Amino acid sequence: MDVQKEVKSLRESMNMNRREFCEYFDIPYRTVTDWEAGKRSMPDYVFRLMEYKARAEKMLVKDQDQEPVQRCD
């Protein structure tokens, strides 16, 4: 896994700057900066969890934008 590209790509797909991204995932700014610069590695499972959280949040927001389903009784 190319952490440098993957982390930056995830951050950009979420339309966040580094500061917002760090706050969202509760990760130190320096850590994310090092990941994006290729100075530090991360376990694959950490990235997968970050990606999972981002997708889940996106789905929740998408669902909230839709009108509620009307029940037919």
matplotlib code that plots the C-alpha trace (Angstrom):
import matplotlib.pyplot as plt

x = [0.0, 1.3, 0.3, 1.4, -1.1, -3.9, -4.1, -4.0, -6.6, -8.9, -8.5, -9.2, -12.2, -13.7, -13.0, -11.0, -7.8, -5.2, -6.4, -10.0, -8.9, -6.9, -9.7, -12.2, -10.1, -8.5, -5.0, -2.1, -1.4, 2.2, 1.3, -0.9, 1.8, 4.4, 2.1, 1.5, 5.2, 6.1, 8.1, 6.0, 4.1, 0.8, -0.6, -3.0, -5.9, -5.7, -6.2, -9.0, -10.8, -10.4, -11.8, -14.7, -15.6, -15.5, -17.8, -20.2, -20.5, -21.0, -23.8, -25.5, -25.4, -26.8, -29.6, -30.5, -30.8, -33.4, -37.1, -38.5, -40.3, -44.0, -45.7, -48.7, -51.1]
y = [0.0, 3.4, 5.3, 8.6, 8.6, 6.7, 9.0, 12.2, 10.7, 9.9, 13.3, 15.0, 12.8, 14.0, 17.6, 18.3, 20.1, 18.4, 20.1, 19.1, 15.5, 15.3, 16.5, 14.2, 11.1, 12.4, 11.9, 14.3, 16.7, 15.7, 12.1, 12.8, 15.2, 12.4, 9.8, 12.1, 12.9, 9.2, 9.6, 7.3, 4.1, 2.9, -0.6, -1.5, -2.0, 1.6, 2.9, 0.4, 1.6, 5.2, 4.5, 2.5, 5.4, 7.9, 5.7, 5.1, 8.8, 9.6, 7.0, 8.4, 12.0, 10.7, 8.9, 12.0, 14.0, 11.7, 12.1, 9.6, 6.6, 6.8, 3.8, 2.3, 1.0]
z = [0.0, -0.9, 2.3, 0.9, -2.0, -0.2, 2.7, 0.6, -1.8, 1.1, 2.6, -0.7, -1.5, 1.8, 0.8, 3.9, 4.6, 6.8, 10.0, 9.4, 8.5, 11.7, 13.9, 12.2, 12.8, 16.1, 14.7, 15.4, 12.6, 12.4, 11.9, 8.9, 7.5, 7.9, 6.2, 3.3, 3.0, 3.1, 6.3, 8.4, 7.7, 9.1, 9.4, 6.6, 9.0, 10.2, 6.7, 6.1, 9.3, 8.3, 4.8, 6.4, 8.7, 5.8, 3.7, 6.6, 7.3, 3.6, 3.5, 6.6, 5.2, 1.9, 3.7, 5.7, 2.5, 1.1, 2.0, 4.5, 3.1, 3.4, 4.9, 3.1, 5.7]

ax = plt.figure().add_subplot(projection="3d")
ax.plot(x, y, z, "-o")
ax.set_aspect("equal")
plt.show()
